[in-house]
Amino acid sequence: MSFFKRNFLFLVLVFSCHSGFLYAQTNYRPHGSKNTSTAYFKNGTVNFINSSHQDIAWMDSIGACEVWRDENMITPALALMKSNPDYCFSVEDALSLREYLARHPDRYDDILKYTKEGRLEWGATYNMPYESMYDGEALIRQTYLGKKWLKKILPGCDFLTDWNEDVPGKALQMSQILSKAGIKYLYISRHEAGIYRWYSPDGSNVLMFTPGHYDASSYNFRATKSDTARERMVLDYIKAWSVYYGANKFRPALPILIDADWNKPNDYRALFQGWNQKAGTQGLPSLKYAIAADVFKKLDAPRATYETLRGERPNVWLYIHGPTHERALTASRKANRTLVAAEIFSAVDATLQKDFSHYPQSELTTAWEKAIYADHGWGGKHGDMTDLTFRTKFEEACSISDKVLQHSLKDIIQQIGFDKKGRSLVVFNPLSKERTDKVEVSIKVYGQDTLSYKIVDAASGKEVPSQRIESRPAGGSDETITLCFVAEKVPSLGYKTYTLQPYVAGFNRGVPVAPTQPSPITAQAAAPVYENKFYKIELGPGGVKSIFDKELHTELLKTDKLLGGEIFQLQSVGNGAGEFTDVQPVTMQGFEKVSQYAPTWNCTEFGPVRKTWELVQQTQFATIRETVTLYESLKQVDFKADMLGFSGERYREYRMAFPLNQTDSRVAYEVPMGVVEVGKDEINGAAGFSYGVQDYSTACSKVHPREVQDWFNASKDNVSVTVSSSVAVFDWVDATDANSRQTVLQPILLASRKSCHGEGNYYLQPGNHHFEFSLTSSPGDWKTTANTGKQQNQPLRALVVDIPQARSGLPSSYSFASTNADNVLITTIKKSEDENNIVMRLVDMQGKKTDAKIDWFGAINGVTRTNIIEEEDQPMKKTAAGIMLTVPPYSIETIRIR
């Protein structure tokens, strides 16, 4: 409960025309009595912050909105600044400046002049996204392509305010990202009005103001033409905030946000002149124009008391992007992760060659711009075009980054030594932990006599068990064989090499020499029960009936209602945003689950590496094909699901079930640069009253489903189950029975809903959809498997290379970078933005203060600690053992290696 909810009667007043300036405005009255005094603001200021809320496209198409911003927002604002030396205007993000300068490069001088004068403000982030939709490095690029770019394009200016007004959700680590990029202030909306400090878990914080809703402060004020009426509205506004300001010892600098969707710049010089002439004699504050950063600077005072917010505010609009844009979000997630891998190995390549001149800075920057282009404005008027553009940008980012990655890996291979000529295989690990993981590699065999290969560890000379699986195209050829094997102990951010040795083709005394390939599928392989050294599983009609963990001596599932990995669908009416203040729940109307059709499983793979079973079932609106795979040497169960030919039936939602043998579990999941434990890491209480009927009254800890990055987990009684996820949203509350205490982990596959814009389109998503998940279990809690949970979305990358002759070079197995701390991850390695040095970013995910040793294979002439956008270097000590870095709990750390 907030300070004023504890200490004052919380009133919500919807004023008539006389007091319409406070349209649905939160109002604080001490002990319920009406405050009539303006004395606290005597000699103070009421600061009019003019702005215009802009999605990339919501009110119209992307092109039409860009033209509108030019002709009806920025150009008129520049004209007002020219005619009125006191006029100020705030633009929410850097993308608007990019668009405008592309259309009007001739206006650059005016823009620089007014920005330097502190009259024109640009939001310090690239745009205004769903924060937890993006992974950590993608979220950080909001500051690179925002504040860092702005400082370069407008030298001598600073950008201190993040505007993300519209989205009712904040990422756990966003305050730390902003603070460590030099962004001190935050303007949001759809939250209980007030002035707050919002903390990330490491203690980093930003000063935040919200008027409740971004147009709540000025709804009727903008509509009335009478300055007399406006004066009364301003007076009422001052009175409404005076108790709050006085009790918290804020400086008397009161912001009034003059804002709305597509709000045109407003000039109130006549109102200001009339008011200010009498303000001094009547004990009133003066009226003035201001940008947000200037008001924040006045409010940022040592004696003031700020309400504190700590943790994640779960996004209640999550349906508008993930489940209703499955293909787009799949492309987004792949692009984010491929970009990081491309960045890391491009930096390694440049370091190996001692030459940064070919570092693909331009390609990587372009890819990041595309990867984070989508803001919160999915759907809307002409949303079909907007959404397709967002998806296309993601796919283009993925294509660019994949080409960059492949190029850098091929360059690195040229530096590796090989003992003999022939075909070799190099397996690269893009994660900062040594790992043992599955690899699938396709080998072109067009025109060759040898079609069978064995895989041999180049270091030990021992053959690695392998298995031929369904072939996939490679290098432009569809005449391939595809092998699956498990690569053991592939070094952190490094590689391991293998040789591909052909089996001898021919005859020995008339007897064919047979390759020692896996045996064909047998009747035993199709049995409904199978076990390896880790698990004993029982398949049921439509899913997995039992997964028994042989190490924990525990049954992981409770499948009396839903089977493990079973796909089911429910009714899902809603649009995911707009008028809703909570996640719109699903209902059981039209409920369907695959097991009701009692489909049978068929064994499709049976070899020394893995066993796979498949079922196919036609349901009402799609054909469901699902596979379950067990590995002989990996403790995991893989689930793949294909929804084929989905009809696009309206208001249907598909989920996969992992019904655990647990109740009231401790649930945790990965978010950008952190982990949220449900019931522990959200902001306290509810977000509160916003405006009108919009009251976010559900406690944040109770909000579900949630946005997720690479994995989610449930643990209880020393049994922990982690599911790696290819989708952006998951739930843990049984969707078929909200009163059930059983923990049912559920990735949400897709939902067919409608845009909340009155003229918006449906998100029906007909056609084919593909999903992948991996389940593992362990003692303890999420910390034991968090690193494993990231592996599925950052797979080992294998390249086949022909070696014409033996050569010297790097060893057969090598790590380019690592840390000795299991809780500290390296999130990227990249070329410094402005010089030919290496920048490395790390984060503690587990809340442990750690003295980490960091290894980097390249020459180290010096190390500095820098901020997130690579400014403000502070010297660090380097020892013969490596780079020593103290990482505080939950801290994101950026270092520069010279």
DAKA-V723673 format. One record per pair of residues at least 6 apart in sequence whose C-alpha atoms are under 8 Angstrom apart, sorted by the first residue. I is the first residue (numbers start at 0). J is the second residue. Records with the same first field share a line. If there is no record, write none. Layout:
# DAKA-V723673
I=J / J
This chain:
# DAKA-V723673
0=683 / 684 / 685
1=306
2=306
3=9 / 27 / 243
6=29 / 30
7=27 / 28 / 29 / 30 / 31
8=27 / 28 / 29 / 30 / 31
9=26 / 27 / 28 / 31
10=25 / 26 / 27 / 28 / 31
11=23 / 24 / 25 / 26
12=21 / 22 / 23 / 24 / 25 / 26
13=19 / 21 / 22 / 23 / 24 / 691
14=20 / 21 / 22 / 23
16=219
17=228 / 231 / 232
18=231 / 232 / 235
19=218 / 219 / 220 / 232
20=216 / 217 / 218 / 219 / 220 / 229 / 232 / 233 / 235 / 236
21=215 / 216 / 217 / 218 / 219 / 232 / 235 / 236
22=215 / 216 / 217 / 218 / 219 / 690 / 691
23=215 / 690 / 691
24=210 / 211 / 215 / 216 / 689 / 690
25=191 / 192 / 210 / 211 / 688 / 689 / 690
26=239 / 240
27=239 / 240 / 242 / 243
28=34 / 239 / 242
29=242
34=238 / 239 / 242
35=238
36=238 / 241
37=234 / 237 / 238 / 241 / 282 / 283
38=282 / 283
39=241 / 244 / 245 / 251
40=237 / 241 / 251 / 252 / 283 / 284
41=251 / 282 / 283 / 284
42=251 / 279 / 282 / 283 / 284 / 285
43=250 / 251 / 252 / 283 / 284 / 285
44=251 / 252 / 253 / 284 / 285 / 286 / 287
45=252 / 253 / 254 / 255 / 284 / 285 / 286 / 287
46=252 / 253 / 254 / 255 / 286 / 287 / 288 / 289 / 294
47=254 / 255 / 256 / 257 / 286 / 287 / 288 / 289
48=87 / 88 / 89 / 254 / 255 / 256 / 257 / 288 / 289 / 290 / 291
49=87 / 88 / 89 / 256 / 257 / 258 / 264 / 265 / 288 / 289 / 290
50=88 / 89 / 90 / 91 / 256 / 257 / 258 / 259 / 262 / 264
51=72 / 89 / 90 / 91 / 257 / 258 / 259 / 260 / 261 / 262 / 263 / 264
52=91 / 164 / 258 / 259 / 260 / 261 / 262
53=91 / 260 / 261
54=127 / 374 / 375 / 376
55=61 / 64 / 65 / 373 / 374 / 376
56=64 / 376 / 377 / 379 / 380 / 382 / 385
57=64 / 376 / 377 / 378 / 379 / 380 / 381 / 382 / 756
58=64 / 261 / 379 / 380
59=379 / 380 / 381
60=380 / 381 / 382 / 384 / 385
61=385
65=98
68=95
69=99
71=263 / 264
72=261 / 262 / 263 / 264
73=99
75=264
76=88 / 264
77=109 / 110
79=86 / 266
80=86 / 87 / 113 / 118
85=118 / 287 / 288
86=118 / 266 / 288 / 289
87=117 / 118 / 119 / 120 / 288 / 289 / 290
88=118 / 119 / 120 / 264 / 289 / 290
89=119 / 120 / 121 / 122 / 290 / 291
90=119 / 120 / 121 / 122
91=121 / 122 / 123 / 126 / 161 / 162 / 163
92=121 / 122 / 123 / 124 / 125 / 126 / 127 / 145 / 161 / 162
93=121 / 122 / 123 / 124 / 125 / 126 / 144 / 145 / 146 / 149
94=125 / 126 / 145
96=121
100=106 / 107
110=119
111=153
113=119
114=120 / 153 / 156
115=155 / 156
117=290
118=289 / 290
119=290
120=158 / 290 / 291
121=158
122=145 / 158 / 159 / 160 / 161 / 162
123=142 / 145 / 146 / 149 / 158 / 159 / 160 / 161 / 162 / 182
124=141 / 142 / 143 / 144 / 145 / 146 / 161 / 162
125=140 / 141 / 142 / 143 / 144 / 145 / 146
126=141 / 145 / 372 / 374
127=162 / 163 / 164 / 374 / 375
128=163 / 373 / 374 / 375
129=166 / 168 / 314 / 374 / 375
130=138 / 168 / 169 / 170 / 173
131=169 / 170 / 314 / 670 / 671 / 706 / 707 / 708
132=321 / 706 / 707 / 708 / 727
133=331 / 332 / 335 / 371 / 671 / 708
134=332 / 335 / 670 / 671 / 672 / 708
135=670 / 671 / 672 / 826
136=335 / 339 / 671 / 826 / 827
137=335 / 367 / 370 / 371
138=371 / 671
139=176 / 867
140=367 / 371
141=371
142=177 / 180 / 868
143=868
144=368
146=157 / 158 / 180
147=868
149=158
150=156 / 157 / 158
158=182
159=181 / 182 / 183 / 184 / 292
160=182 / 183 / 184 / 185 / 186 / 291 / 292
161=177 / 182 / 184 / 185 / 186
162=185 / 186 / 187
163=185 / 186 / 187 / 188
164=186 / 187 / 188 / 189 / 213
165=187 / 188 / 189 / 213
166=187 / 188 / 189 / 314 / 316 / 375
167=188 / 189 / 190 / 312 / 313 / 314 / 315 / 316
168=311 / 312 / 313 / 314 / 315 / 316
169=311 / 312 / 313 / 314
170=310 / 311 / 312 / 313 / 670 / 671
171=199 / 200 / 310 / 311 / 312 / 670 / 671 / 673 / 675 / 680 / 681
172=199 / 200 / 310 / 311 / 671 / 672 / 673
173=199
174=197 / 198 / 199 / 203 / 204 / 205
175=198 / 199 / 201 / 202 / 203 / 204 / 891
176=867 / 891
177=183 / 205
178=203 / 204 / 205
179=203 / 866 / 867 / 868
180=866 / 867 / 868
181=866
182=205
183=204 / 205 / 206
184=205 / 206 / 207 / 292 / 295
185=205 / 206 / 207 / 208
186=207 / 208 / 209
187=207 / 208 / 209 / 213
188=209 / 210 / 211 / 212 / 213 / 689
189=209 / 211 / 212 / 213 / 686 / 688 / 689 / 690 / 693 / 695
190=209 / 210 / 211 / 212 / 686 / 687 / 688 / 689 / 695
191=209 / 210 / 211 / 686 / 687 / 688 / 689
192=208 / 209 / 210 / 211 / 212 / 688 / 689
193=208 / 209 / 210 / 211
194=206 / 207 / 208 / 209 / 305 / 306
195=206 / 207 / 208 / 305 / 306 / 307 / 308
196=204 / 205 / 206 / 207 / 305 / 306 / 307 / 308
197=204 / 205 / 206 / 207 / 307 / 308 / 309 / 310
198=204 / 205 / 307 / 308 / 309 / 310
199=309 / 310
200=309 / 310 / 888 / 889 / 890
201=887 / 888 / 889 / 890
206=295 / 299
210=216 / 256
211=688 / 689 / 690
212=689 / 690
213=256 / 258 / 259
214=256 / 257 / 258 / 259
215=690
216=255 / 256 / 257
217=255 / 256 / 257 / 258
218=259
220=229 / 232
221=257
223=229
226=269 / 270
229=270
230=270 / 274
237=253
244=250 / 251
247=303 / 304 / 305
248=302 / 303 / 304
249=298 / 300 / 302 / 303 / 304
250=297 / 298 / 300 / 303
252=294 / 297 / 298
253=294
254=291 / 294
271=285 / 286 / 287
274=285 / 286
275=285 / 286
278=284 / 285
279=285
308=682 / 683
309=680 / 681 / 682 / 683
310=680 / 681 / 682
311=675 / 680 / 681 / 682
312=681 / 682 / 686 / 699
313=681 / 699 / 702 / 705 / 706
314=705 / 706
315=575 / 576 / 580 / 581 / 582 / 702 / 703
316=575 / 576 / 581 / 582
317=575 / 582 / 705 / 706 / 728
318=574 / 575 / 576 / 582 / 750
319=377 / 378 / 574 / 575 / 576 / 754
320=328 / 377
321=328 / 726 / 727 / 728 / 749
322=727 / 728 / 747 / 748 / 749 / 750 / 751
323=749 / 750 / 751 / 752 / 762 / 763 / 764
324=749 / 762 / 764
325=726 / 748 / 749 / 764 / 768
326=390 / 768
327=389 / 390 / 391 / 393 / 394
328=390 / 726 / 727
329=725 / 726
330=390 / 393 / 394 / 397
331=370 / 390 / 393 / 394 / 397
333=397 / 792
334=370 / 393 / 394 / 396 / 397 / 398 / 400
335=370 / 397
336=792 / 793
337=397 / 400 / 401 / 404 / 793
338=363 / 366 / 367 / 396 / 397 / 400 / 401 / 404
339=826 / 827
340=404 / 429 / 827
341=400 / 401 / 403 / 404 / 405 / 407
342=363 / 404 / 827 / 828 / 829
343=429 / 827 / 828 / 829
344=404 / 407 / 408
345=358 / 359 / 403 / 404 / 407 / 829
346=358 / 828 / 829 / 830 / 837
347=411 / 815
348=407 / 408 / 410 / 411
349=355 / 357 / 358
350=857
351=411 / 414 / 857
355=835
358=830
359=403
362=399 / 400 / 403
363=399 / 400 / 403
365=396
366=395 / 396 / 397 / 399 / 400
367=396
369=392 / 393 / 395 / 396
370=392 / 393 / 396 / 397
371=393
372=389 / 392
373=389
377=385 / 386
378=385 / 386 / 754 / 755 / 756 / 759 / 760
379=754 / 755 / 756 / 757 / 758 / 759 / 760
380=756 / 757 / 758 / 759 / 760
381=758 / 759 / 760
382=754 / 759 / 760
383=760
412=425
414=808 / 809
415=807 / 808 / 809 / 810 / 811
416=805 / 806 / 807 / 808 / 809 / 810 / 811
417=802 / 805 / 806 / 807 / 808 / 811
418=805 / 806 / 807
419=802 / 804 / 805 / 806
420=801 / 802 / 803 / 804 / 805
421=498 / 499 / 801 / 802 / 803 / 804
422=498 / 499 / 500 / 799 / 800 / 801 / 802
423=496 / 497 / 498 / 499 / 799 / 800 / 801 / 802
424=496 / 497 / 498 / 499 / 797 / 798 / 799 / 800
425=494 / 495 / 496 / 497 / 797 / 798 / 799 / 800
426=486 / 489 / 494 / 495 / 496 / 795 / 796 / 797 / 798
427=489 / 492 / 493 / 494 / 495 / 795 / 796 / 797
428=434 / 489 / 490 / 491 / 492 / 493 / 494 / 794 / 795 / 796
429=491 / 492 / 493 / 793 / 794 / 795
430=491 / 492 / 790 / 793 / 825
431=491 / 492 / 816 / 817 / 818 / 824 / 825 / 826
432=490 / 491 / 492 / 786 / 817 / 818 / 821 / 824
433=488 / 489 / 490 / 491 / 492
434=487 / 488 / 489 / 490 / 491
435=485 / 486 / 487 / 488 / 489 / 633
436=485 / 486 / 487 / 633 / 790 / 795
437=483 / 484 / 485 / 486 / 795
438=483 / 484 / 485 / 486 / 794 / 795 / 796 / 797
439=481 / 482 / 483 / 484 / 797
440=481 / 482 / 483 / 797 / 798 / 799
441=470 / 471 / 472 / 473 / 479 / 480 / 481 / 482
442=473 / 479 / 480 / 481 / 799
443=473 / 474 / 476 / 477 / 478 / 479 / 480
444=450 / 478 / 479 / 480
445=476 / 478 / 479
449=501 / 502 / 503 / 504
450=480 / 501
451=501 / 502 / 514
452=499 / 500 / 501 / 502
453=462 / 463 / 465 / 499 / 500 / 501 / 502
454=462 / 463 / 464 / 465 / 497 / 498 / 499 / 500
455=461 / 462 / 463 / 497 / 498 / 499 / 500
456=462 / 463 / 496 / 497 / 498
457=496 / 497 / 498 / 811
458=496 / 497 / 811 / 812
463=484 / 485
464=484 / 485 / 607 / 608
465=482 / 483 / 484 / 485 / 607 / 608
466=482 / 483 / 484 / 516 / 517 / 606 / 607 / 608 / 609
467=480 / 481 / 482 / 483 / 516 / 517
468=480 / 481 / 482 / 483 / 604
469=480 / 481
470=479 / 480 / 481
471=477 / 479 / 480 / 481
472=478 / 479
473=479
483=608
484=608
485=608 / 632
489=495 / 812
490=812 / 813 / 814
491=814 / 815 / 816 / 817
492=814 / 815 / 816 / 817
493=812 / 813 / 814 / 815 / 816
494=811 / 812 / 813 / 814
495=811 / 812 / 813
496=811 / 812
502=514
503=512 / 514
504=511 / 512 / 513
505=511 / 512
506=512
517=605 / 606 / 607
518=605 / 606
519=605 / 606
520=602 / 603 / 604 / 605
524=602 / 605
525=600 / 601 / 602 / 612
527=537 / 538 / 539 / 600
528=535 / 536 / 537 / 538
529=535 / 536 / 537
530=536
531=630 / 631
532=549 / 631
533=548 / 549 / 550 / 634
534=546 / 547 / 548 / 549 / 634
535=545 / 546 / 547 / 548 / 549
536=543 / 544 / 545 / 546 / 547
537=543 / 544 / 545 / 546
538=544 / 545 / 600
539=562 / 599
540=594 / 596 / 597 / 598 / 599 / 600
541=562 / 565 / 593 / 594 / 595 / 596 / 597 / 598 / 599 / 614
542=562 / 563 / 564 / 565 / 593 / 594
543=562 / 563 / 564 / 565
544=556 / 558 / 562 / 563
545=554 / 555 / 556 / 557 / 558 / 563
546=554 / 555 / 556
547=553 / 554 / 555 / 556
548=554 / 555 / 776
551=718 / 777 / 778
554=660
555=659 / 660 / 720
556=563 / 657 / 658 / 659 / 660
557=658 / 659 / 660 / 661
558=658 / 659
561=656 / 657 / 658
562=594 / 656 / 657 / 658
563=656 / 657 / 658
564=638 / 655 / 656 / 657
565=592 / 593 / 594 / 655 / 656 / 657
566=592 / 593 / 653 / 654 / 655 / 656
567=590 / 591 / 592 / 593 / 653 / 654 / 655 / 656
568=589 / 590 / 591 / 592 / 651 / 652 / 653 / 654
569=585 / 586 / 587 / 588 / 589 / 590 / 591 / 651 / 652 / 653
570=585 / 586 / 587 / 588 / 589 / 590 / 650 / 651 / 652
571=583 / 584 / 585 / 586 / 650 / 651 / 652 / 750 / 751 / 752
572=583 / 585 / 650 / 651 / 752
573=583 / 650 / 752 / 753
574=752 / 753 / 754 / 755
575=582 / 583 / 754 / 755
576=755
577=755 / 756
578=693 / 755
579=693
580=693 / 694 / 695 / 696
581=695 / 697 / 702
582=702 / 703 / 704
585=652 / 734
586=734 / 735
587=735
593=616 / 618 / 623
596=616
598=614 / 615 / 616
599=614
600=612 / 613 / 614
601=612 / 613 / 614
602=610 / 611 / 612 / 613
603=610 / 611 / 612 / 613
604=610 / 611 / 612
605=611
607=631
608=630 / 631 / 632
609=628 / 629 / 630 / 631
610=628 / 629 / 630
611=626 / 627 / 628 / 629
612=626 / 627 / 628
613=624 / 625 / 626 / 627
614=624 / 625 / 626
615=622 / 623 / 624 / 625
616=622 / 623 / 624
617=623
620=644 / 645 / 646 / 647 / 648
621=642 / 643 / 644 / 645 / 646
622=641 / 642 / 643 / 644 / 645
623=640 / 641 / 642 / 643
624=640 / 641 / 642 / 643
625=638 / 639 / 640 / 641
626=637 / 638 / 639 / 640
627=636 / 637 / 638 / 639
628=636 / 637 / 638
629=635 / 636 / 637
630=636
634=775 / 776
635=773 / 774 / 775 / 776
636=773 / 774 / 775
637=771 / 772 / 773 / 774
638=771 / 772 / 773 / 774
639=769 / 770 / 771 / 772
640=769 / 770 / 771
641=767 / 768 / 769 / 770
642=766 / 767 / 768 / 769
643=766 / 767 / 768
644=765 / 766 / 767
645=764 / 765 / 766 / 767
646=765 / 766
647=751 / 763 / 764 / 765 / 766
648=751 / 763 / 765
649=751 / 752 / 763
650=750 / 751 / 752
651=750 / 751 / 752
652=747 / 748 / 749 / 750 / 751
653=747 / 748 / 749 / 750
654=745 / 746 / 747 / 748 / 749
655=745 / 746 / 747 / 748
656=743 / 744 / 745 / 746
657=743 / 744 / 745
658=741 / 742 / 743 / 744
659=741 / 742 / 743 / 744
660=741 / 742
661=714 / 715 / 741 / 742
662=740 / 741 / 742
663=740 / 741 / 742
664=713 / 714 / 715 / 742
665=676 / 677 / 713 / 714 / 715
666=676 / 677 / 711 / 712 / 713 / 714 / 731
667=674 / 675 / 676 / 677 / 711 / 712 / 713 / 781
668=674 / 675 / 676 / 707 / 708 / 710 / 711 / 712
669=675 / 707 / 708 / 709 / 710 / 711
670=706 / 707 / 708
671=708
672=842 / 844 / 891
673=843 / 844 / 889
674=844 / 845
675=681
677=700
678=700 / 701
679=700
681=699 / 700
682=699 / 700
683=698 / 699 / 700
684=697 / 698 / 699 / 700
685=695 / 696 / 697 / 698 / 699
686=695 / 696 / 697 / 698 / 699
687=694 / 695 / 696
688=694 / 695 / 696
689=695
703=730 / 731 / 732
704=728 / 729 / 730 / 731
705=728 / 729 / 730
706=727 / 728 / 729
707=726 / 727 / 728 / 729
708=724 / 727
709=723 / 724 / 725 / 788 / 789 / 791 / 792
710=721 / 722 / 723 / 724 / 785 / 788 / 789
711=721 / 722 / 723 / 724 / 729
712=719 / 720 / 721 / 722 / 781
713=719 / 720 / 721 / 742 / 744 / 780 / 781
714=720 / 779 / 780 / 781
715=780
717=778 / 779 / 780
718=776 / 777 / 778 / 779 / 780
719=776 / 777 / 778 / 779 / 780 / 781
720=774 / 775 / 776 / 777 / 781
721=774 / 775 / 776 / 781 / 784 / 785 / 788
722=772 / 773 / 774 / 775 / 788
723=772 / 773 / 774 / 788 / 789 / 790 / 791 / 792
724=746 / 771 / 772 / 773 / 791 / 792
725=770 / 771 / 772 / 792
726=746 / 747 / 748 / 770
727=747
728=746 / 747
729=744 / 745 / 746 / 747
730=743 / 744 / 745 / 746 / 747
731=742 / 743 / 744 / 745
732=739 / 740 / 741 / 742 / 743 / 744
733=739 / 740 / 741 / 742 / 743 / 744
748=770
750=763
751=761 / 762 / 763 / 764
752=761 / 762 / 763
753=759 / 760 / 761 / 762 / 763
754=760 / 761 / 762
772=791
773=791
775=784
776=784
777=783 / 784
782=845
814=856
815=854 / 855 / 856 / 857
816=853 / 854 / 855 / 856
817=825 / 853 / 854 / 855
818=824 / 825 / 851 / 852 / 853 / 854
819=851 / 852 / 853
820=849 / 851 / 852
822=843 / 844 / 845 / 847
823=841 / 842 / 843 / 844 / 851
824=841 / 842 / 843 / 844
825=839 / 840 / 841 / 842
826=839 / 840 / 841 / 842
827=839 / 840 / 841
828=837 / 838 / 839 / 840
829=837 / 838 / 839
830=836 / 837 / 838
831=837 / 838 / 869 / 895
832=869
836=895 / 896 / 897
837=895 / 896 / 897
838=869 / 893 / 894 / 895 / 896
839=893 / 894 / 895 / 896
840=891 / 892 / 893 / 894
841=891 / 892 / 893
842=886 / 889 / 890 / 891 / 892
843=886 / 887 / 888 / 889 / 890 / 891
844=888 / 889
845=888 / 889
846=887 / 888 / 889
847=887 / 888 / 889
848=885 / 886 / 887 / 888
849=885 / 886 / 887 / 888
850=883 / 884 / 885 / 886
851=883 / 884 / 885 / 886
852=880 / 881 / 882 / 883 / 884
853=881 / 882 / 883 / 884
854=881 / 882
855=881
859=896 / 897
860=896 / 897
861=875 / 877 / 896 / 897
862=874 / 875 / 876 / 877 / 882 / 894 / 895 / 896 / 897
863=872 / 873 / 874 / 875 / 894 / 895 / 896
864=872 / 873 / 874 / 875 / 892 / 893 / 894 / 895
865=871 / 872 / 873 / 892 / 893 / 894 / 895
866=872 / 892 / 893 / 894
867=892 / 893
869=893 / 895
875=884
876=882 / 883
877=883
886=892
